[in-house]
Amino acid sequence: MALEPIKIRVDRQAVREIYDDLAHIKDGAPKAMSRAINHTLGVTRTEASKEVRKQVKLKAGYVRDKLKVRRATTSKPQGAIQTPTRGTLLTRYPNRQYKKGGIGVQVKPTGGKQKMPGAFFIRFANGNQAVAIRTKRGPGLGRSEGLKVLYGPSVSQVFTDVKDDLQATSGNRLMQRLDYEAGRLMAKQ
């Protein structure tokens, strides 16, 4: 899935103190840790979606679907945000076909649509639509020979750029949430 996950740095001494405080509660420390990780992953996923959409003009639902969260458990207190490394068809971006030929696509959130004079829409066998250009001309070419389907920046490419900005804030949020979850578990006892 993802090329390189977000690495969140935590204060190891503070984590050890919380583990010591929760030692008398059965599965206390792993439970607090997994809950804190899962909460932090959810908030970080939302922030990552916003940061991705600041760089490319994709719909929020599409970006949210591509940012997958692997949740932590008490037996394995590790989580991750992953994205598939597949390309994104240009039809996922705002586009239009011009009367005089060509297609305009807006990849960046600011500015207008970039016009591609020789581009046109094609439909795949599965019903998806794509933007393509002809690379070869002449007789004897089959139905799909000589066509190149065009792709824009994928969610994983943009996520790779923005994940470094999210690491520091996510680490602070994780430590705050770990304190909160530890307090909740101690209050129940």
N, C-alpha and C positions, 0 to 999 in steps of 0.2 A: 504494500500500500504506500505509505509515506516513505520518502527517501531518508529523512532524518527527523525524529520526533523532537518536540519541545523538551528541553532539559530544564527542569525547575530546581534551583538550588535552595536547600533548606538549612537552617541552623541546626547542626547535628546535636549540639549540646542541649538545646531547647527540646528537641525530639526525645533525647535520652531522659530528660527530666519528666516529660509527660509520660513516657513508658514506665518510669519508676513510680510516679503518682498513681497510675492505673494498674499497677501490678496486682493489687488485691481484688480487682474485678475480672471475672472470667472473660477472656477475649477482649478485655477493655481497650488496650492499646491498639491492637489490629483493627478493632471495630471503629474507633475514633479516627484512625489513620485512613481507613478506606472511605469512610463518610466524608472526611475532609478532602480527600483526593477527588472523589466523585463530584462534590460540590464545586471545587475549583475548576475541574475539567469542563463542567457545564458553563460556568461564567466565562472561562477562557475561550471556549468555542464560540460564544456569542461575540466576544471582543474580536476574535480572529475573523469572524464573518464580516464584521463591520470594517475591519482593516482591509480585508480582501476587496470589499466593495468600494473602498476609497480609491483603489488602484485600477479596477476593471468594472465595467458596467454590466454586471450580472444580477439576476434577481436573487433576493435574499433566500427564498425557498430552495433554489438550485444550489447555492453555496452551502446552505445548512445541510442539505442532503449529502453533499460531497464531503463535509467535515464529519467523519465518523468518530465517535468516542468509544474507546475500549475501557470499560469500567473496572475499578479496583474491587477486590473481594477481601474478606478477612484473612483468607489463606494466602492470597497473593496481592499485597497492597501496592500494586503498580497499575497505572492507567496511562492512556495515550490518546492523542488526537491524531487521526490518520486521514490521508486523502488518497484517492486513486491517482495513479500517474498518467492516466489516459488524457488525450487532447480534448479540447472543447470545440465543437463545431461552431463556425461563425454564425450559424442561425440561432445560437443561444444568446447572442448579443442583439441589441436593437438594430433592425435592418429594414431596408425597403428596396424595391425594384423600381428603377426609373423607366419612364416611357420610351426614352431614346436609347435604351439598352444600358446594361450595367447594373450593379448593385452597390448600395451604400451601407456601410456597417460602422457602428460606433462602439469601439472597444474600450476606450477610456471614458471615465465618467464626465470629464470636462471636454468641451469642444464639440464639433459636429461629426457627422458621419463621413467616413473616408470613402470616396467613390472609387470603385473598381470597374473600369469601362468594359472589360471583356468577360466579366463574371456573370453567372446565371445560376438559377436554382435547379437542383436535381432531386429526385425522390428515390430513396433506397427501397429495396424489396421489403424491408421491415416497416415502411411507412414514414421513416424519418426523412426530413428535408435537410439539404446541405447546400453550401455555396461551392461552386466549382469553376475552374477555368480550363480551357482547352489547351493542351500542350502540343498535340500533333494534329495535323490536318491532312485530309486526302482520302481517296477511296480505299476500300478494303479494311478500314478500321471497324472493329466491332462496336457494340453498343457503349461499352465503358472504356474502351481503349483510348488513350490520348487525353484522358481527363485527370485533373488533379483536384481533389477535395481540399478545401482550405480550412485551417484550424486557427483559433486564437489562443491566447495564453490560458493554460489550464488552471484550475483552482490550486492544484499542488504546486505549480510554479510560483504563483503569487503567495501562497501560504509559506513557502520556503523563504521568501523575501521578508515577510512580516513576522515570522515566529520569533526572531531575535528580539524584537521590540516588546513582545509579550512576556518574555521569560522573567524579568525582574518583578513586574507587577504580580505575576502568577505565583512566584515564590513567596512574596509578602502575604498575598491572599491565603495561600495554603497554610502558612504559620498561624495567621489569625483564626482561620477556620478550625485548625487543629486545637487551638486553645479553647475555642467555643465548644467543640464536640467533646473534649475532655471534661470541661466544666459540666456539660449536660449529663455525661455518664456518672460523674461524681455526685451530682445533685440527686440522681435517682437512688443512690445507695444510702 
